[in-house]
Amino acid sequence: MKLFLKISLAIGLLIFIAVVGFAIVFNPNDYKDDITKLVKDKTGRELTISGDITLSLFPWIGIDLGAIKISNAKGFAKEPFAKMTHFQVRVKLWPLFKQQLQADTIVIEGLKLNLAKNKHGITNWADLTTSQSTSQTKSKSKTESKPVQANNAHLLAAIALNGINIKNAQFNWHDQQQNQKITVNDVQLSIGKLTPDTKIPLKTQFHFQEKSLDAQVKFNSDVTFSSDLQRFSFTDTQLSSNIKLASLKNPLAPKLSSSLMQLDIKKQTFNTQSLNLSESTLKLQTKITAKHLFSKPYINSQIIVSPFNPRTLTNKFSIALPEMSDKNALTRFNAQLNMQGSLEKIEFTNIELSLDDTNIVGNAVLKPMPGSSRVNLVVDAINIDRYLAKAVAANKEATPSKNKNKAAEVAIIPVALLSLVNLDADFKVNKLKIKNTNWKNLHAVTHSKNGQVQIKPLTMQGYDAKVQSDFKIKPVKNNAQLSGTLNIQKIKAGKLLNDLTGKDKLKGQTSIVANFTTSGIKLSQLKQNLNGKLKLNLQDGTLKGFDLNHKQKVLEAKVKRQPIPVAPKPAETKIANLSATAVIKNGILTNKDLRAATPLSRIAGQGTVDIPKERLNYTAAVKFTSSKDIKANKPYEKMDAVPLNIHVRGTFEKPDIKVDFAKALKQVLKKELKKQKNELTKKLTEEKKKELKNKLENKLKKLFKF
């Protein structure tokens, strides 16, 4: 036994002396030329080793390289394909005799890799991969008959790596085809000791630069992996960044954090119980469970968006919002919902959204085209007026120039977008305020397919009436064709107009039935191409601000040459009933049959309304009579009275109303003269008859006189 120990000790000593002697005698720098020649022969590239090469043999077998670089491919820039200032890798000697690999931390410093693609689509590493694939093909042909099954568990058991440390690396990309340049510099990567089922600290940071994007990113996490490389977990993950976009004035600083994320490659699952995303005041929390990752991915998630100020966020993204009527509008938003689905279908359930004082609940199913998506939303109450642009007071001194350039009109019908969405939607709004008008129980059912949109029904209630309507939109190339109907029965139009305009001008129950067609994508086009029919009816109404009875008294005073009576206050006209039909052609509404009845008059009206130009050209003829003479059902045409014409001209904003007394006076005088003439003629005729009768009697008396 003693002899065996002595022999073993002697052999070990000889090996140690041999290794030390080899390390002392051998100088790897003497073989630089041989190494560069070998690289040249194998790759066609020039390898330059300007730094020293240092070898270590005991207790670590390792290599320590100084500055090296390898030339670029032919036809590309003169800058080297790759270079680095320092590279170090070492493994322990004794474990190698046990078929184990225990490596020290791999160190790479000053790595700079220049990747490029020329105008022909050829990359500057294509020659390297071509030669490599050729050698692999030859090697494969030799070993095809001897299949080898790698065992990751055994491999990891035999390999131990203390870590990886990459310092000050840089990666450049230049694509001449796309005229794109990307730089990723200041790359720092630190990975701890690679041991299965043990937390491994991972830290990295880099600076990404592109013409329209500048981003600095930091990422930290503790990574754990199984020995078979099938299960991975990420603990205490933190990602922070500072991003500058050319399109944004302010930089962004999105952050991500998670206490635990788990990935199982074998089971194809991923889950996290806490994933937090934030940007400025926006904070999003989610829980994610995913399965079938590599076959048919299916995700299940709960999303919570904490309350934030949308105005602050839009300012961060350089989105200019118009000044709204309510300065507190669009200042609070939060949401929560559940999401589950695959690439073929995503379902959103338990949707709860809050915008300022408005709450929205519902659900949705989204499918990629040509599938049909579905959305159901219920809004409790919303005041649209809060979000409309603040009215700007008109400057009386300003006189608009006729040659003033108008701002480009915006399309209000997105034809291109309609063709991208197949959707069935059901919207309900319990309370709605818009343009100071108040409505309830709005219900709109929308069906969209292949660009064609149908909204039916579209109903709402308000002002003691129910509004029923439907619309259709059909895209034709870059244009759109619209059609629809409207049915309103016995609505309190006066209250509606009072809320809408702030002017109390009308009272009564109004019914409207209409249908229309038009085409265009801009409001001006829709007005210009409007065609349709309309039927209007008003019952028990009062027109405020205009006293028709006073106009009658003025006419009578003018006829009798008496003083004009003072107008009563308030001025108003009672309307027992009013009816009219109209035809709309190319934006011009034409009415020829307006008929109305007041207690002391009957009215017939006709004229046109230019909808695109918002101009009026209308005349109402009024026939007056006394309450003793008129009958409740006596129409305008059967009344023998001189009509008083009332002309309505001007614009919608400033209508010009003029009463044509002159024409009425002429007709009254003409009628009076005709009456007097008839009476005179009648009188003369009667006198002649009496004279003839007297003469005849006298002659008869003389004839029969005895």
Secondary structure, DSSP 8 states (H G I E B T S, - for coil): -HHHHHHHHHHHHHHHHHHHHHHHH--GGGGHHHHHHHHHHHHS--EEE-S-EEEE-SSEEEEEE-SEEE---TTS-SS-SEEESEEEEEEESGGGGGT-EEE--EEEES-EEEEEE-TTS-BTTHHHHHHHHHHHHHHHHHHTTS-----HHHHHHHEEE--EEEEEEEEEEEETTTTEEEEEEEEEEEE--B-TTS-EEEEEEEEEEETTEEEEEEEEEEEEE-TTS-EEEEEEEEEEEEEEETT-SS-B--EEEEEEEEEETTTTEEEEEEEEEEETTEEEEEEEEEE-TTSS-EEEEEEEEEEE-HHHHHHHTT-----BSSTTTT--EEEEEEEEEESS-EEEEEEEEEETTEEEEEEEEE--TTS-EEEEEEEEEEEGGGGSB------TT----TT--------SS-HHHHTT--EEEEEEEEEEEETTEEEEEEEEEEEEETTEEEEEEEEEEETTEEEEEEEEEEEETTEEEEEEEEEEEEEEHHHHHHHHHS---EEEEEEEEEEEEEE-SSHHHHHHT-EEEEEEEEEEEEEET--HHHHHHHHHHHHHT-------SS-EEEEEEEEEEEEEETTEEEEEEEEEEETTEEEEEEEEEETTTTEEEEEEEEEE--TTT--TT--GGG--S-EEEEEEEEESSSEEEEEEHHHHHHHHHHHHHHHHHHHHHHHHHHHHHHHHHHHHHHHHHHHT--
